[in-house]
Amino acid sequence: MTTASNPPPSTNESKSFAETALTLGGKSADEARRMGAVDKADDQVEALFAPQYQTTASPAHRAVWDDSGVPVELFAFETVPVPPAVSKVMNNSLDVVRRARERKALHNAEGKVTNELLQELAGVGYWGLLVDKEYGGSGAPFAAFAPFLTQMATLDPTIAGMASVHGCIGAVDPVRTFGNAEQKQRYLPALANGTKLSGFALTEPGAGSDLTALRTRAERRGDDFIVNGEKLFITNVVPGRTLGLVCLIEGKPAVLVVDLPAEENENFQLVKYGLYALKHTYNRGIIFKDFRVPAANLLTPARGDGLTIAYHGLNLGRVALCATAAGSMRIMLAEMLPWAKFRKTYGAAIATRELVRRRIGRLAGLITAADALTSWCSSLIDHGYRGEMECIIAKIFGSEAQKEAAIELLMKTHGGRSFLQGHMFGDNVHEFLAPCIYEGEGEMLGMAFFKSLVKQHGTEFFEPIGKALVAAGIKKPNLSSPAHLWALRGPMTHYGKWMLAHKFGGRKQPTLPPMPESLRKHAEFAVSFLNGSALEISGTMRKHQLALADRQCRMSELSSRVQTAIIMLATSLYASRQHDELVRTAADCICQDFTRQLTGRRPDDKYLRTVTKLGEQIADGGFSPIAGVPQGEILMRYES
């Protein structure tokens, strides 16, 4: 991948679709080059996967563009049994945290998860779940690991998040996927047994979403790299930990595996700050001054560079975030129910009120959809798919659902008590909101989703048009001009054939599996919406042409609607395989909500009866997803 220190491509032919569009759209050469660099990094990640598992073969992409129609079979996978050895590690890990909760020993004097608990978890194999067996780990399938994080999050979301940091975006995934044999043997056993707990140092004070702005550099001197720079917002960092460090080496992004010293020194200082979120784990910055790292710690992927390594782990982290959100929302629902039964207004418990019952039903729907996305995306990864688009959907939905659950459902049901110290909302509101930023801010990721969705279509049909305009010296095409039409005759004919085939040829209707009728209609609606989206998206590209890169609001809106239809399809298929009738009803209710998002219709009385009846039934008990979830005190003690 190229960065600001590299010269721009010398010809139009060497530019990517993104660079061509941005340059022709009037962007500066620097911005076009930076976006082109990101585009190239994405191509490098794609090259890690076999063609049948790349983005264009993914279910989300094919659902919009594939002539054969929506590949329904890729939106639902049968649940794979968890291997007994893996299940034992998971159950033992849950028991460790459960016992620590009972004896109120989760946190140290600073309010952070205790080192004793981290080591006790290490003793039962918690940190090695995603490490291969040959290196002392469990080799857990990701489709088992992700829903396990949901279980762990019902006991403690921070501990669930730390497993994601360590295994998905920390040092485990980079070394496991990109390390050589010597690096794997040197690091993975210690990462598996908890001797080395890890994090990932990517963000900088001036580099967040724009990773082409990296400034931390490493210079080779003999057998070492000398690192200088500053990193920010690193979760799970204390002296002695292991980090995957993204830096520039000879102007290109690279990843070094860094073992931090046991204490700060003149070459390594922690930047400590007050952070409202992540309050139960250490999140700090680091300043490196002539910090030495052995050259043998450089990860060298067969293709790509350091951003290739970073992007690979982020997909796992995005699914893990959705899984953890599903656990946090379970805690919220479990906290709402006893309060709703206890709290009375005008002589009746608020659990009998329609508005509260609707909140309960809505929250059950959000949980079910998050479970569906967790199951679907983790299975895709296990089947070998890159899963970029699907994992983005899971991340955005999981974080936004958790935010809604906390603000609109939990807080409003508990009223003013929500803001008391000691209440789960007041104590954790920042924890509930911050995931909207983690692993990429939601709307930015939505545009990344849209870019992945349109990239092939743009490359095949619109890039040739752009290049023809450049060759003809035309900056603003006018289709009423015979000269312009003549210059564009080749690429326009190719595009016209595609458009006519899609407009009049139609797409095949998939065969849905056996489903309850209420869920089948939602799956059919989602398929119908996705079948019609290609022409709308292509029409938007045609309307805005080279200026589309500046139409962020339009891209975000289109992206959101496609994502909603995909969530709807995944949720309806997932729920149809569940045996709990309340889970199926929750899926029906949330899918009706999705339908109204896409159509603008108002809720009818039938829907309101269904969702409030669901809330009533859940309040009476029996909703399996929250079985065994701990509940807090109804009237907790006042704290000052």
LOSE-787330 format. One line per 2 residues: number of its first residue (from 1); for each residue z, y, x of C-alpha. Coordinates in steps of 0.001 Angstrom, whole numbers. Each point is the difference from the previous one (the first is absolute). Example, Ala and Ser with C-alpha at 12.3 -4.5 7.8 and 13.67 -1.06 7.14 Angstrom:
residues 2
1) 7800/-4500/12300 | -660/3440/1370;
***
This chain:
residues 640
1) 0/0/0 | -750/3520/1204;
3) 2453/2877/-53 | -15/3713/730;
5) -405/-649/3710 | -3306/-1834/-424;
7) -3411/1691/-353 | -1675/-203/-3425;
9) -2939/-2330/-544 | -3230/1512/1275;
11) -2268/-1133/-2827 | 159/-264/-3744;
13) -863/-3659/265 | 3254/-696/1867;
15) 2146/1684/-2622 | 1900/-1831/-2687;
17) -496/628/-3694 | 3125/2197/-16;
19) -1180/2068/2957 | -3485/453/-1449;
21) 1339/1125/-3384 | 2550/2371/1493;
23) -2436/1534/2472 | -2670/543/-2629;
25) 2659/1256/-2406 | 763/2912/2282;
27) 3098/-1280/1761 | 795/985/3554;
29) -1121/-2350/2733 | 3644/-706/848;
31) 969/-993/-3557 | -3126/-2101/-404;
33) 723/-1747/3296 | 3648/-628/-891;
35) -898/-1516/-3369 | -2745/-1988/1660;
37) 2591/-1336/2436 | 2123/-1217/-2899;
39) -3098/-1599/-1499 | -680/-1846/3246;
41) 3615/-1181/188 | -387/-1453/-3476;
43) -3122/-1839/1145 | 1926/-1433/2929;
45) 2698/-1356/-2315 | -2705/-1494/-2231;
47) -1446/-1821/2985 | 3252/-1951/354;
49) -788/-1849/-3230 | -2765/-2411/-855;
51) -2683/1582/-2225 | 1153/-1907/-3080;
53) 3447/1607/322 | -1011/3565/808;
55) 319/2963/-2354 | -3411/-387/-1612;
57) 913/-3598/-901 | 3450/923/-1300;
59) 752/-347/-3726 | 531/3746/-505;
61) -3340/909/1577 | -1916/-2794/-1708;
63) 1567/878/-3355 | -1917/3286/87;
65) -3225/-774/1852 | -750/-3736/-80;
67) -3075/-854/-2084 | 1627/-3284/-1015;
69) 2829/1864/-1717 | 3750/207/476;
71) 1248/-2981/2070 | 2936/-843/-2275;
73) 840/-3079/2054 | 1026/2306/2877;
75) 2458/1948/-2144 | 2358/-2888/-610;
77) 1150/-2752/2329 | 2196/-2952/-773;
79) 3516/330/1379 | 350/-1961/3237;
81) 3307/-1886/398 | 2258/1446/2681;
83) 469/-2496/2863 | 3559/-1421/-70;
85) 859/1280/3487 | -1128/3509/-955;
87) 1884/-170/-3285 | 3169/-957/1894;
89) -265/3063/2253 | -585/2238/-3001;
91) 2911/-1400/-2004 | 2335/202/2993;
93) -1040/3595/616 | 726/925/-3618;
95) 3394/-1685/274 | 838/1983/3153;
97) -717/3310/-1714 | 1707/-1083/-3206;
99) 3198/-812/1881 | -138/3298/1892;
101) -308/1845/-3312 | 2971/-1830/-1427;
103) 2235/914/2910 | -1476/3541/153;
105) -1186/-530/3553 | -3609/1147/-246;
107) 427/3330/1799 | 1728/1374/3066;
109) 1914/3268/321 | -3302/1910/150;
111) -1161/-1584/-3239 | -2607/-2150/1775;
113) -518/-3751/-350 | 2468/-1538/2449;
115) -1155/-1650/3194 | 2213/-2970/-902;
117) -1994/-537/-3192 | -3301/321/1860;
119) 1149/-2651/2451 | 1267/-2262/-2769;
121) -3447/251/-1602 | -1529/-818/3374;
123) 2109/-3150/110 | -1560/-1341/-3201;
125) -3584/881/1008 | -576/3131/-2097;
127) -1861/1949/2686 | -2295/-2889/848;
129) -1448/-674/-3437 | -3452/1344/971;
131) 47/-1387/3549 | -1947/-3224/547;
133) 1983/-3221/375 | -1176/-571/3580;
135) 1889/3140/1020 | 3204/-852/-1846;
137) -759/1624/-3361 | -531/-1399/-3484;
139) -3707/748/-359 | 565/1022/-3612;
141) -3108/561/-2117 | -247/3677/-908;
143) -245/-1033/-3654 | 3525/-1395/392;
145) 1349/2806/2181 | -1006/2873/-2309;
147) 1728/-1215/-3191 | 2986/-974/2133;
149) 307/3671/953 | 264/739/-3727;
151) 2988/-2349/-179 | 1586/1526/3080;
153) -540/3510/-1371 | 2088/-855/-3074;
155) 2911/-498/2411 | -837/2773/2467;
157) -3340/1848/158 | 693/1268/3523;
159) 364/-3503/1428 | -3198/-1032/-1784;
161) -1741/3049/1465 | 1241/-803/3501;
163) -1627/-3440/-208 | -3268/1693/-929;
165) 312/2493/2868 | 765/-2775/2507;
167) -2544/-2547/-1225 | -2859/2051/-1445;
169) -252/3341/1756 | 2408/-604/2891;
171) -722/-2049/3097 | -382/-3407/-1680;
173) -3429/487/-1579 | -1553/1834/2983;
175) 1147/-2621/2524 | -715/-2966/-2280;
177) -3493/1240/-875 | -1146/1848/3118;
179) 2206/-1194/2868 | -1261/-2319/2706;
181) 1630/-3368/682 | 2434/1419/2556;
183) 1044/2901/-2254 | 561/-2305/-2951;
185) 2162/-2343/2065 | 1962/2902/1458;
187) 666/1859/-3254 | -329/-2148/-3112;
189) 2967/-2362/573 | 2330/2980/473;
191) -1490/1787/-3011 | 496/-3189/-2028;
193) 3631/-624/947 | 1008/3641/-372;
195) 702/626/3672 | -2629/2718/-270;
197) -171/1966/-3255 | -3021/2208/-256;
199) -1637/3072/-1469 | -3305/1828/338;
201) -472/3456/1536 | -3148/1543/-1453;
203) 782/3350/-1642 | 298/3155/2098;
205) 1056/3559/-881 | -3698/910/-339;
207) -1508/-3372/-882 | 682/-1703/-3322;
209) -2920/-673/-2317 | -2338/1340/2706;
211) 474/-2539/2761 | -2820/1550/2008;
213) 2580/2680/905 | 2113/-2309/2189;
215) 1396/1711/3097 | 2342/-2572/1601;
217) -1721/-1255/3155 | 445/-2841/2468;
219) -1462/194/3488 | -501/-3078/2178;
221) 1838/127/3326 | -28/-3265/1878;
223) 1579/-2746/-2110 | 1412/2418/-2575;
225) -1035/2499/-2625 | 1784/3355/79;
227) 595/1241/-3561 | 492/3633/-1019;
229) 248/1318/-3532 | 2042/76/-3183;
231) 140/-2358/-2960 | 1592/636/-3380;
233) 1270/-1892/-3073 | 549/-3358/1687;
235) 1988/-2400/-2165 | 2287/-2576/1617;
237) 287/1799/3316 | 3111/-65/2160;
239) 273/-473/3770 | -903/-3535/999;
241) -2525/-596/-2798 | -3666/-937/463;
243) -2817/2232/-1240 | -3701/-152/-473;
245) -988/3393/1429 | -3344/1584/-905;
247) -1144/2404/2709 | -3126/1225/1752;
249) -1188/-1788/3126 | -3037/1595/1619;
251) -506/1959/-3201 | -88/-3032/-2304;
253) 2741/-1329/-2320 | 1891/-2972/1399;
255) 3167/-1960/-765 | 2699/-748/2557;
257) 2918/-2312/-743 | 3000/2013/1153;
259) 3501/-1287/702 | 2322/2966/-386;
261) 2832/374/2520 | 3536/-907/-1025;
263) 905/3685/17 | -1709/3365/153;
265) -1015/1369/3403 | -2126/2752/1511;
267) -3190/-1871/-946 | 965/-1018/-3541;
269) 1867/2121/-2542 | 498/-576/-3695;
271) -707/2876/-2374 | 2696/-122/-2670;
273) -431/1823/-3291 | 1381/-14/-3504;
275) -2163/-2107/-2268 | 810/-437/-3685;
277) -2039/-3179/-382 | 580/-3185/2017;
279) 3632/975/295 | 1213/-3563/613;
281) -2129/-595/3080 | -677/1985/3138;
283) -3110/2172/-241 | -552/2208/3021;
285) -2546/1541/2280 | -507/-678/3696;
287) -951/2253/2892 | -1573/-1791/2967;
289) -6/1753/3383 | -1690/-1982/2763;
291) 1193/-3177/-1721 | -1179/-3187/1738;
293) -1456/-2931/-1919 | -1401/-3074/1783;
295) -3782/-130/-162 | 362/-3622/-1145;
297) 1353/1357/-3305 | -3338/1467/-1071;
299) -1482/-1759/-3034 | -3747/-416/351;
301) -1738/-1052/-3216 | -3328/-1760/396;
303) -1524/2764/-2109 | 1158/3512/-682;
305) 2959/1844/1447 | 3548/1076/-822;
307) -803/1275/-3462 | -1547/-3363/-798;
309) 3412/-1529/727 | 1846/2639/-2045;
311) -2274/-293/-3027 | 320/-3795/-31;
313) 3767/22/-449 | -18/2818/-2529;
315) -1636/-2228/-2616 | 2884/-2456/226;
317) 2480/2854/-211 | -1657/1371/-3131;
319) 404/-3283/-1865 | 3566/-278/1256;
321) 680/3491/-1360 | -1213/-1042/-3458;
323) 2134/-3143/186 | 3077/1998/952;
325) -680/2491/-2800 | -95/-2910/-2451;
327) 3489/-941/1210 | 1332/3557/-229;
329) -1309/322/-3554 | 1794/-3219/-904;
331) 3254/1599/1145 | -746/3054/-2168;
333) -642/-2145/-3071 | 3113/-2076/641;
335) 2017/3248/262 | -1500/1504/-3167;
337) 849/-2855/-2355 | 3823/-67/121;
339) 118/3796/-126 | -2344/90/-2993;
341) 2285/-2402/-1833 | 3155/1870/987;
343) -1113/3582/-568 | 205/1096/-3631;
345) -1423/3084/-1646 | 1003/870/-3540;
347) 1659/-3376/-415 | -2831/-2272/1221;
349) -783/-1428/3427 | -3055/1627/1563;
351) -1422/-3513/462 | -781/168/-3725;
353) -2037/3206/390 | -3787/-267/109;
355) -433/2349/2951 | 2372/-2017/2184;
357) -1576/-3275/-1091 | -3407/1430/890;
359) 1293/857/3485 | 1274/-3537/449;
361) -3324/-1447/-1151 | -1976/2351/2228;
363) 2111/-906/3037 | -532/-3701/-680;
365) -3744/695/-20 | 144/1854/3312;
367) 1923/-2896/1555 | -2523/-2524/-1294;
369) -2979/1959/1349 | 1690/421/3390;
371) 694/-3746/91 | -3640/-669/-856;
373) -1300/2201/2805 | 2464/-1482/2496;
375) -1091/-3523/-885 | -3713/820/-31;
377) -192/2016/3209 | 2205/-2306/2075;
379) -2121/-2958/-1100 | -3179/1844/988;
381) 1406/541/3479 | 925/-3682/311;
383) -3534/-931/-1065 | -1368/2045/2904;
385) -1118/3178/-1737 | 478/3341/1688;
387) 1416/1315/-3281 | -249/3682/924;
389) -920/1249/-3469 | 2306/-2359/-1841;
391) 3008/795/2217 | -589/3718/-541;
393) 151/-598/-3754 | 3276/-1907/375;
395) 1550/2705/2144 | -975/2864/-2274;
397) 1049/-1772/-3177 | 3258/-1359/1406;
399) 1164/3354/1317 | -1064/1996/-3053;
401) 1506/-2574/-2381 | 3302/129/1863;
403) -29/3806/-171 | -634/-70/-3764;
405) 2645/-2662/-523 | 2593/2038/1866;
407) -725/3419/-1517 | -1342/-665/-3487;
409) 1831/-3200/-905 | 3193/-520/2015;
411) 1101/3633/399 | -742/1050/-3551;
413) 1792/-3009/-1426 | 3135/579/2084;
415) -77/3751/-558 | 2249/2315/2023;
417) 1912/-2903/1532 | -3127/-738/2031;
419) 911/2832/2351 | 3549/-1112/709;
421) 752/-1250/3475 | 297/-3743/-249;
423) -2745/-338/-2634 | -3027/-2007/1106;
425) -2401/2788/-968 | 1890/2861/1602;
427) 665/-2008/3141 | -3536/-1352/333;
429) -2393/2490/-1596 | -1637/769/3344;
431) -393/-3712/671 | -1808/-327/-3327;
433) -2352/2940/616 | -821/-314/3691;
435) -2254/-3105/-294 | -2631/2286/-1543;
437) -427/1231/3594 | 571/-3232/1953;
439) -3040/-1931/1288 | -2185/2963/-977;
441) 501/2636/-2709 | -1275/-1212/-3361;
443) -2836/2418/-725 | -1244/-159/3582;
445) -68/-3778/-286 | -1793/325/-3319;
447) -2790/1844/1771 | -11/-2629/2739;
449) -424/-2587/-2771 | -2914/1986/-1424;
451) -1593/313/3423 | 166/-3771/494;
453) -1381/-469/-3495 | -3081/2182/541;
455) -644/-537/3697 | -2562/-2805/-292;
457) -1747/1630/-2966 | -167/3278/1887;
459) -1263/-1647/3162 | -2722/-1918/-1830;
461) -1258/2707/-2354 | 1305/3462/894;
463) 44/-41/3796 | -3784/-618/133;
465) -439/3006/-2290 | 2161/2115/2297;
467) -1924/-1069/3070 | -3302/700/-1743;
469) 1223/3511/-789 | 956/564/3636;
471) -3342/-1296/1202 | -1802/2349/-2412;
473) 2231/2945/874 | 1221/301/-3600;
475) 3563/1277/-425 | 95/365/-3798;
477) -2213/-2536/-1790 | -1879/1123/-3115;
479) -1416/-2918/-1973 | -2370/2330/-1850;
481) -1740/689/3323 | -2948/-2349/654;
483) 565/360/3750 | 3613/-1065/-321;
485) -904/-2924/-2249 | -2631/-1128/2467;
487) 2481/138/2872 | 2443/-2112/-1991;
489) -2496/-2410/-1580 | 1112/-3083/1954;
491) 3785/125/-418 | -272/1396/-3540;
493) -2201/-2910/-1082 | 2499/-2471/1424;
495) 2865/1695/-1829 | -1981/271/-3243;
497) -557/-3746/-69 | 3737/-628/364;
499) 893/2467/-2721 | -2495/-1418/-2500;
501) 1165/-3562/691 | 3633/966/-642;
503) -770/2115/-3029 | -2169/-2490/-1814;
505) 606/-3335/1703 | 3694/-221/-841;
507) 2641/-2042/1803 | 1112/-3526/-683;
509) 3145/-432/-2074 | 2544/-2143/1829;
511) 1705/-3008/-1498 | 3671/750/-457;
513) 2614/-2747/362 | 2033/-1119/-3028;
515) 2145/2983/-990 | 2093/1231/-2930;
517) -2209/2102/-2230 | 2059/3149/538;
519) -578/-230/3745 | -3598/-1154/-264;
521) -1047/3218/-1710 | 1489/1989/2872;
523) -1852/-2077/2586 | -3228/433/-1947;
525) 504/3763/-230 | 663/251/3741;
527) -3101/-2058/789 | -2102/2158/-2319;
529) 1306/3191/1604 | -689/-1284/3509;
531) -3471/-1164/-1038 | -876/3545/-1003;
533) 1588/1811/2907 | -2789/-506/2557;
535) -2427/2278/-1815 | 2653/2692/-488;
537) 1050/-87/3649 | -3584/21/1224;
539) -774/2835/-2396 | 2888/2011/1458;
541) -1333/-622/3496 | -3459/1085/-1149;
543) 1337/3131/-1724 | 2085/1277/2889;
545) -2168/-1497/2725 | 1111/1131/3455;
547) 2746/2204/-1444 | 1884/-3006/-1376;
549) 2282/-35/3039 | 1414/3323/-1231;
551) 504/-1198/-3568 | 3413/-1507/630;
553) 1195/472/-3574 | -3024/-1798/-1435;
555) 275/-2826/2525 | 3722/-354/-731;
557) -562/-103/-3767 | -2758/-2605/222;
559) 2002/-2056/2453 | 3044/53/-2266;
561) -1925/-1285/-3011 | -1578/-2874/1914;
563) 3394/-916/1404 | 1521/19/-3489;
565) -2630/-2407/-1306 | 578/-2327/2950;
567) 3786/61/-525 | -587/-753/-3674;
569) -2149/-3031/795 | 2418/-1346/2637;
571) 3004/518/-2289 | -1516/-1678/-3046;
573) -1106/-3023/2047 | 3367/-273/1746;
575) 2014/242/-3207 | -2127/-2635/-1710;
577) 1351/-2525/2546 | 3655/894/-647;
579) 2164/-2019/-2375 | 2406/2790/-984;
581) -1332/1427/-3252 | 1713/3315/709;
583) -1919/289/3282 | -3228/-520/-1930;
585) 1000/2631/-2540 | 930/2403/2802;
587) -3462/-525/1495 | -1576/623/-3420;
589) 1911/3279/-331 | -819/1302/3477;
591) -3651/-962/-429 | -99/1951/-3257;
593) 1349/2948/1980 | -2776/-515/2571;
595) -2598/-74/-2767 | 1179/3337/-1314;
597) -144/1448/3515 | -3652/-988/150;
599) -989/954/-3554 | 2268/2932/-844;
601) 1074/-1582/-3281 | 3402/570/-1539;
603) 2498/-2860/-408 | -141/-1499/-3478;
605) 2951/-1226/-2053 | -700/-3627/856;
607) 418/713/3702 | 3213/1961/-582;
609) 1428/-2877/-2034 | -959/-2466/2722;
611) 1477/1929/2915 | 3234/875/-1801;
613) 400/-3586/-1198 | -475/-1095/3606;
615) 2721/2414/1075 | 2318/-1373/-2665;
617) -613/-3589/1107 | 574/820/3666;
619) 3220/1830/-863 | 1138/-3158/-1780;
621) -609/-2005/3199 | -2504/-2585/1160;
623) -2478/2000/2101 | -390/-2456/2875;
625) -1023/2493/2746 | 3492/1539/-16;
627) 1953/-3248/-276 | 2809/92/2547;
629) -642/3591/1095 | 3375/1637/797;
631) 1180/2759/-2330 | 2209/2926/900;
633) 3023/1315/-1826 | -730/1541/-3381;
635) 2453/2836/567 | 171/238/3770;
637) 2811/1903/1650 | -445/3714/585;
639) -424/791/3682 | 320/3299/1820;
***
